[in-house]
């Protein structure tokens, strides 16, 4: 009942009008600030966490994410898709690293913009990878403890900027939230208020529980991340059972035998 009540309140808040931030509409809630909080990212911290797609320098590992970016965007544009889910069969496959790098690579394009959302409610780590501590996060918004507009931050490194909706605290009832009307209302609001942006969702590993299965019907497409030494053929087959009705734009295989200039290798299928 509380979830339904909060979903109604979340929907009603949209009636108060939108404000323009960074060229995109953001619906105000409560005492939301006049502008999104901007966080300057530390290149050394990003490099340590294998976030390498911010520079666009020829010959650097980021070029592999640029190739992935082009393939993914071509498919999404062709189908008119906005929501891209990034997941993996099990932990340790590099799904969050891939989500971060893909988002940064897209954000570097002059006529593109991105919103990266941490929907791994079991283990939210986007903010840690980027090197900042969120004031509010997705769980706060779902629980009515924070406004969406105050939870979203604008990250910047050099000329590259993108929006991030980080996670906050670990949720012990993540699967219930994923299947809730409150989550559905939040996603509809994101789709409406950020309709000109590609929205990338970092989801938990698919085979850890029913979180991903619950949210998949609300996603347009999936990017599946596997890893040599971490993902078995049986894992892939089990994921395929749950992906019958959701298009898979690509499968990325990390930690391949061929290294890429000091970083693990990548394969796209």
URSUL-V832758 format. One line per field, one symbol per residue. phi: phi as a letter, one per 30 degrees, with the letter a starting at -180 (. if undefined). burial: + if it has 24 or more other ideal C-beta (glycine too) atoms within 12 Angstrom, else -. A space follows every 50 residues. Layout:
BEGIN
phi->???
burial->???
END
This chain:
BEGIN
phi->.dddddddddddddddjcccbhibdbddbhcdddbddcbddcedddddci cbcdcidejcedddddddedddddddddcidcccccbbdbdicjdddddd dddddddddecbbbbccdcdddbdbeddddibcddbbedddddicadedc ddbccbbiddbacbcddbddcdbddddecddddedddddddddbddcdcc cdcdedcdlcededcedccdabccccbdjcccdddddddedccdcbdcda cccciddddchjcddbbcb
burial->--+--++-++--++------++-+-++++--+---++-+-+----++-++ ++++++----++++++-++-+++-++----+++++++++++-++++++++ +++++++++--+++++++++++++++++++++-+-+++++++++-+++++ +++++++--++++++++++-+-++--++-++++++++++++-++--++++ +++++++++-++++++-++++++++++--++---++--+--++--+++++ +++++-------++-+-+-
END
